[in-house]
Amino acid sequence: MNDALGSVQSVLVLGGGSDIALATAKALVRSRCRTVVLAGRDPESFAGAAKELHALGAETVESVVFDALAPETHEAFVADVFERFGDIDLVLVTFGVLGDQERAESDASEARRIVETNFTGAVSVLVPMSDALRRQGHGRIVVLSSVAGERARRSNFVYGSSKAGLDAFCQGLGDSLAGTGIRLMIVRPGFVHSKMTDGLDPAPMSTDPDQVAHAIVAGLSRGSEIVWVPGPLRYVMSVLRHLPRAVFRRLPL
Ligand SMILES: NC(=O)c1ccc[n+]([C@@H]2O[C@H](COP(=O)([O-])OP(=O)(O)OC[C@H]3O[C@@H](n4cnc5c(N)ncnc54)[C@H](OP(=O)(O)O)[C@@H]3O)[C@@H](O)[C@H]2O)c1
């Protein structure tokens, strides 16, 4: 349960190996979260993260198998997690792939992998997850969307469209949860230095996983519904979103 200060005491991370997830889990543990469940395709690889979280004060750190690309397992995964770990205050959805845009333009299997991970996989697990949280009667969901979903760019429109779908789904899901005691927060970072962007030229206003984690924790305590990282990206995107297509497509984005 959340304590009197409203801080999160237990978190389930979908995409437990993500750099942003680990930074966020650490920030949560520093603000009194005691139980962390890391879910991902290779739970053994979470041993180092578990050690770091224990060192910061986490009492329980568990690793479980979760594959966004195996939607047929998601209902049972959710049931199992709630049975094993009981109360979950926060579900952090951080799994995702950037994919290979160039390949995806001529190889539908790569385009499907991106969309099925980032969009279909998230929808597939968020439906039983939000249902389980409704039954629990309280909880928060944080979903990593992206500025890339705000307006699809020529250079990464497959990833961008998967995040646009995810973002739209989460806006509606958040609205459907209003009044239930469950709240959903969408996070829209710009370029973040992480495993996902290793070797890519950083875009302007780039951040790192700690800055995203800080924005997530601040957004949770404010009760925000949408968080941009960094904050001013919101204003940049509100201009870019309204540019005529002929102009937008010529920008070096
Ligand atoms: N980095 C950025 O610039 C940026 C910007 C905006 C939004 N975001 C979003 O923020 C989130 C976290 O990104 P990050 O920067 O922390 O990247 P990251 O370190 O590469 O983390 C992505 C995680 O997703 C997991 N994953 C991929 N496919 C999966 C699947 N089928 N099932 C379960 N897990 C899967 C990966 O696990 P494996 O080890 O199994 O591959 C990895 O742990 C992502 O949703 C990303 O789209 C990132």
The ligand as an SDF file (V2000), in Angstrom:
LIG
                    3D

 48 52  0  0  0  0  0  0  0  0999 V2000
   16.1690    6.1310  -24.9250 N   0  0  0  0  0  0  0  0  0  0  0  0
   15.4090    7.0710  -25.4810 C   0  0  0  0  0  0  0  0  0  0  0  0
   15.8890    7.9990  -26.1670 O   0  0  0  0  0  0  0  0  0  0  0  0
   13.9090    7.0420  -25.2660 C   0  0  0  0  0  0  0  0  0  0  0  0
   13.1760    8.1830  -25.6110 C   0  0  0  0  0  0  0  0  0  0  0  0
   11.7980    8.1670  -25.4320 C   0  0  0  0  0  0  0  0  0  0  0  0
   11.1760    7.0390  -24.9470 C   0  0  0  0  0  0  0  0  0  0  0  0
   11.9180    5.9370  -24.6380 N   0  0  0  0  0  0  0  0  0  0  0  0
   11.2170    4.7490  -24.1730 C   0  0  0  0  0  0  0  0  0  0  0  0
   11.5890    4.4880  -22.8320 O   0  0  0  0  0  0  0  0  0  0  0  0
   11.5120    3.0750  -22.5970 C   0  0  0  0  0  0  0  0  0  0  0  0
   12.8070    2.5940  -21.9520 C   0  0  0  0  0  0  0  0  0  0  0  0
   13.8600    2.8300  -22.8630 O   0  0  0  0  0  0  0  0  0  0  0  0
   15.4080    2.8220  -22.4480 P   0  0  0  0  0  0  0  0  0  0  0  0
   15.9900    4.0530  -23.0330 O   0  0  0  0  0  0  0  0  0  0  0  0
   15.5530    2.5230  -21.0120 O   0  0  0  0  0  0  0  0  0  0  0  0
   15.9250    1.6250  -23.3510 O   0  0  0  0  0  0  0  0  0  0  0  0
   16.6260    0.2200  -22.9920 P   0  0  0  0  0  0  0  0  0  0  0  0
   17.6320    0.4040  -21.9150 O   0  0  0  0  0  0  0  0  0  0  0  0
   17.0580   -0.3130  -24.3100 O   0  0  0  0  0  0  0  0  0  0  0  0
   15.4150   -0.6300  -22.4170 O   0  0  0  0  0  0  0  0  0  0  0  0
   14.4510   -1.2340  -23.2100 C   0  0  0  0  0  0  0  0  0  0  0  0
   14.0420   -2.5100  -22.5080 C   0  0  0  0  0  0  0  0  0  0  0  0
   12.9520   -3.1150  -23.2250 O   0  0  0  0  0  0  0  0  0  0  0  0
   13.1240   -4.5100  -23.1090 C   0  0  0  0  0  0  0  0  0  0  0  0
   12.4080   -5.2540  -24.1440 N   0  0  0  0  0  0  0  0  0  0  0  0
   12.5420   -5.1670  -25.4830 C   0  0  0  0  0  0  0  0  0  0  0  0
   11.7310   -6.0600  -26.0870 N   0  0  0  0  0  0  0  0  0  0  0  0
   11.0710   -6.7070  -25.0880 C   0  0  0  0  0  0  0  0  0  0  0  0
   10.1110   -7.7480  -25.0620 C   0  0  0  0  0  0  0  0  0  0  0  0
    9.6620   -8.3330  -26.1860 N   0  0  0  0  0  0  0  0  0  0  0  0
    9.6480   -8.1770  -23.8720 N   0  0  0  0  0  0  0  0  0  0  0  0
   10.0990   -7.6290  -22.7110 C   0  0  0  0  0  0  0  0  0  0  0  0
   11.0250   -6.6490  -22.6680 N   0  0  0  0  0  0  0  0  0  0  0  0
   11.5090   -6.2020  -23.8520 C   0  0  0  0  0  0  0  0  0  0  0  0
   14.6210   -4.7070  -23.2590 C   0  0  0  0  0  0  0  0  0  0  0  0
   14.9550   -5.9660  -22.7120 O   0  0  0  0  0  0  0  0  0  0  0  0
   15.9540   -7.0090  -23.4280 P   0  0  0  0  0  0  0  0  0  0  0  0
   17.2120   -6.9050  -22.6250 O   0  0  0  0  0  0  0  0  0  0  0  0
   15.2490   -8.3260  -23.2460 O   0  0  0  0  0  0  0  0  0  0  0  0
   16.1230   -6.6070  -24.8520 O   0  0  0  0  0  0  0  0  0  0  0  0
   15.1500   -3.5430  -22.4280 C   0  0  0  0  0  0  0  0  0  0  0  0
   15.3230   -3.9200  -21.0830 O   0  0  0  0  0  0  0  0  0  0  0  0
   11.1850    2.4290  -23.9340 C   0  0  0  0  0  0  0  0  0  0  0  0
    9.8060    2.1910  -24.0220 O   0  0  0  0  0  0  0  0  0  0  0  0
   11.5670    3.5050  -24.9250 C   0  0  0  0  0  0  0  0  0  0  0  0
   10.8380    3.3850  -26.1350 O   0  0  0  0  0  0  0  0  0  0  0  0
   13.2850    5.9130  -24.7650 C   0  0  0  0  0  0  0  0  0  0  0  0
  1  2  1  0
  2  3  2  0
  2  4  1  0
  4  5  1  0
  4 48  2  0
  5  6  2  0
  6  7  1  0
  7  8  2  0
  8  9  1  0
  8 48  1  0
  9 10  1  0
  9 46  1  0
 10 11  1  0
 11 12  1  0
 11 44  1  0
 12 13  1  0
 13 14  1  0
 14 15  2  0
 14 16  1  0
 14 17  1  0
 17 18  1  0
 18 19  2  0
 18 20  1  0
 18 21  1  0
 21 22  1  0
 22 23  1  0
 23 24  1  0
 23 42  1  0
 24 25  1  0
 25 26  1  0
 25 36  1  0
 26 27  1  0
 26 35  1  0
 27 28  2  0
 28 29  1  0
 29 30  1  0
 29 35  2  0
 30 31  1  0
 30 32  2  0
 32 33  1  0
 33 34  2  0
 34 35  1  0
 36 37  1  0
 36 42  1  0
 37 38  1  0
 38 39  2  0
 38 40  1  0
 38 41  1  0
 42 43  1  0
 44 45  1  0
 44 46  1  0
 46 47  1  0
M  CHG  2   8   1  16  -1
M  END
$$$$
